[in-house]
Amino acid sequence: MPASASVPHDDFGREEFSWQLPAEGITIRIRWFGLCVGYVLVNLLGPVQNRVELNAILTLGAVYALLDTIWSLRGQVFLRAAPLFISLMEAVFIGVLCHFDRGLESPFRFYYFLSLLTCAIRYAPSITYITFVLHATSFGTLALSHGVDTSEELTALVMMVIFMGWVTWASTALVTLLKTASFKLSDLNTELQNNQAQLERRIAERTRELQESQALLVQQEKQAAFGLLAAGIAHEVGNPLAAISSLVQMMNRRELDDYMHEKLGLIDEQLRRIQRTLHELVDFSRPATNDVAICDIHEVLDNALNIAKYYKRKKGKTIVTSYADGLSRVEIVRDRILQVFLNLILNAMDATGEGGTIEIHTSQQDDVLRIAVCDDGVGIDPDYRARLFQPYFTTKATGTGLGLFVCRNILQESGGDIELTGTSSSGTTFTVSLPAFDAAPSEERTTATTSAHDG
């Protein structure tokens, strides 16, 4: 921005151009008003002499006003970089009009006031005061060319210059006040918009937190209902199984042939297997404890795999575990981390086709344990990846959309996290990270182990 068009106040320099565009509308209206009045004075109310010259001069002014109007409609300021040139041009324009009309007594002398007013609106106070000097010089030159012969003419000259100075001061003071008020209102409006945006962000954040809390509550209620159902089933099935097992053992103690003893032994073995399954079901469905314990992460993984083997989609799939040696223990709520691993394993089973493989790897980097669950399914659609951990988002026909969301919340409460570390048409990998509790390796896992669990 040219220095001549700037104003001393910092706010003015910051928003001068935004002020000039609306100010242009005012100055253009003032210009066209003055031109219309001038045409009326020359052609209807004024003297006959010099009418052609006056109309020609007014037409030049109309051409300039037209160009100014066109630039304004384009959102620009005509000759914005040359304000003093415009002031000089207007001083000459008004002086020539007065010269061809009635000199110092010409009504066109009041154009000086309109010019000073428009200059104060459009430009900085310094430009307005320079314009006053140019107009005073123009009017003084006009007085010299026509002569100042009487004291009345001298008084009129002096009073005209005084009034031009007063209009300059009054208009600049008023415009400065208006600009200050305008910029303060603009700042207040900006602050109001910022506060509104901040309020909307807080409302959106609170709404999201409420939705997440509701989702967690729904999941907890479902787990509690499942626990009660599992306990009831185990009780109803366990009593008849205990009776059948007792009868089998009693019959096996009798003197029977070897074939019957073999078959009774097989029956008893299958009954014990059913009882172990019921015990595992009851252990998993019991109310979760929130007690923090120091655990071996491999033991928690094995427990999750032991539960997952009963999943209907486990059949025909291989689970390969690759446990790193010397892992630190972790301080966790065991049941909740078990829920995380079980959910990831079940998801991997759902994503893997018949004959597929699921791999579980553990490692430690500095003070962070990493557990990767990989499948060789078809991967995750790129459009879904950003929404995986949102509540109620699922790609399964019968899914609740709460599994990964709950996993993330559980891990973050434990100081860990979960992320999608790889997905393609050949498979998907989710990686869980947990902070290590100590640097001592787990006593139960001192060497790297690799095992496979076939369905």
Rosetta blueprint (number, residue, H / E / L):
1 M L
2 P L
3 A H
4 S H
5 A H
6 S L
7 V L
8 P L
9 H L
10 D H
11 D H
12 F H
13 G H
14 R H
15 E H
16 E H
17 F H
18 S H
19 W H
20 Q H
21 L H
22 P H
23 A H
24 E H
25 G H
26 I H
27 T H
28 I H
29 R H
30 I H
31 R H
32 W H
33 F H
34 G H
35 L H
36 C H
37 V H
38 G H
39 Y H
40 V H
41 L H
42 V H
43 N H
44 L H
45 L H
46 G L
47 P L
48 V L
49 Q L
50 N L
51 R H
52 V H
53 E H
54 L H
55 N H
56 A H
57 I H
58 L H
59 T H
60 L H
61 G H
62 A H
63 V H
64 Y H
65 A H
66 L H
67 L H
68 D H
69 T H
70 I H
71 W H
72 S H
73 L H
74 R L
75 G L
76 Q L
77 V L
78 F L
79 L L
80 R L
81 A L
82 A L
83 P H
84 L H
85 F H
86 I H
87 S H
88 L H
89 M H
90 E H
91 A H
92 V H
93 F H
94 I H
95 G H
96 V H
97 L H
98 C H
99 H H
100 F H
101 D L
102 R L
103 G H
104 L H
105 E H
106 S L
107 P H
108 F H
109 R H
110 F H
111 Y H
112 Y H
113 F H
114 L H
115 S H
116 L H
117 L H
118 T H
119 C H
120 A H
121 I H
122 R H
123 Y L
124 A L
125 P H
126 S H
127 I H
128 T H
129 Y H
130 I H
131 T H
132 F H
133 V H
134 L H
135 H H
136 A H
137 T H
138 S H
139 F H
140 G H
141 T H
142 L H
143 A H
144 L H
145 S H
146 H H
147 G L
148 V L
149 D L
150 T L
151 S H
152 E H
153 E H
154 L H
155 T H
156 A H
157 L H
158 V H
159 M H
160 M H
161 V H
162 I H
163 F H
164 M H
165 G H
166 W H
167 V H
168 T H
169 W H
170 A H
171 S H
172 T H
173 A H
174 L H
175 V H
176 T H
177 L H
178 L H
179 K H
180 T H
181 A H
182 S H
183 F H
184 K H
185 L H
186 S H
187 D H
188 L H
189 N H
190 T H
191 E H
192 L H
193 Q H
194 N H
195 N H
196 Q H
197 A H
198 Q H
199 L H
200 E H
201 R H
202 R H
203 I H
204 A H
205 E H
206 R H
207 T H
208 R H
209 E H
210 L H
211 Q H
212 E H
213 S H
214 Q H
215 A H
216 L H
217 L H
218 V H
219 Q H
220 Q H
221 E H
222 K H
223 Q H
224 A H
225 A H
226 F H
227 G H
228 L H
229 L H
230 A H
231 A H
232 G H
233 I H
234 A H
235 H H
236 E H
237 V H
238 G H
239 N H
240 P H
241 L H
242 A H
243 A H
244 I H
245 S H
246 S H
247 L H
248 V H
249 Q H
250 M H
251 M H
252 N H
253 R L
254 R L
255 E L
256 L L
257 D L
258 D H
259 Y H
260 M H
261 H H
262 E H
263 K H
264 L H
265 G H
266 L H
267 I H
268 D H
269 E H
270 Q H
271 L H
272 R H
273 R H
274 I H
275 Q H
276 R H
277 T H
278 L H
279 H H
280 E H
281 L H
282 V H
283 D H
284 F H
285 S H
286 R L
287 P L
288 A L
289 T L
290 N L
291 D L
292 V E
293 A E
294 I E
295 C E
296 D L
297 I H
298 H H
299 E H
300 V H
301 L H
302 D H
303 N H
304 A H
305 L H
306 N H
307 I H
308 A H
309 K L
310 Y L
311 Y L
312 K H
313 R H
314 K H
315 K L
316 G L
317 K L
318 T E
319 I E
320 V E
321 T E
322 S E
323 Y E
324 A L
325 D L
326 G L
327 L L
328 S E
329 R L
330 V E
331 E E
332 I E
333 V E
334 R H
335 D H
336 R H
337 I H
338 L H
339 Q H
340 V H
341 F H
342 L H
343 N H
344 L H
345 I H
346 L H
347 N H
348 A H
349 M H
350 D H
351 A H
352 T L
353 G L
354 E L
355 G L
356 G L
357 T E
358 I E
359 E E
360 I E
361 H E
362 T E
363 S E
364 Q E
365 Q E
366 D L
367 D L
368 V E
369 L E
370 R E
371 I E
372 A E
373 V E
374 C E
375 D E
376 D L
377 G L
378 V L
379 G L
380 I L
381 D L
382 P L
383 D L
384 Y L
385 R H
386 A H
387 R H
388 L L
389 F L
390 Q L
391 P L
392 Y L
393 F L
394 T L
395 T L
396 K L
397 A L
398 T L
399 G L
400 T L
401 G L
402 L L
403 G H
404 L H
405 F H
406 V H
407 C H
408 R H
409 N H
410 I H
411 L H
412 Q H
413 E H
414 S L
415 G L
416 G L
417 D E
418 I E
419 E E
420 L E
421 T E
422 G E
423 T E
424 S E
425 S L
426 S L
427 G E
428 T E
429 T E
430 F E
431 T E
432 V E
433 S E
434 L E
435 P E
436 A L
437 F L
438 D L
439 A L
440 A L
441 P E
442 S L
443 E L
444 E L
445 R L
446 T L
447 T L
448 A L
449 T E
450 T E
451 S E
452 A E
453 H E
454 D E
455 G L
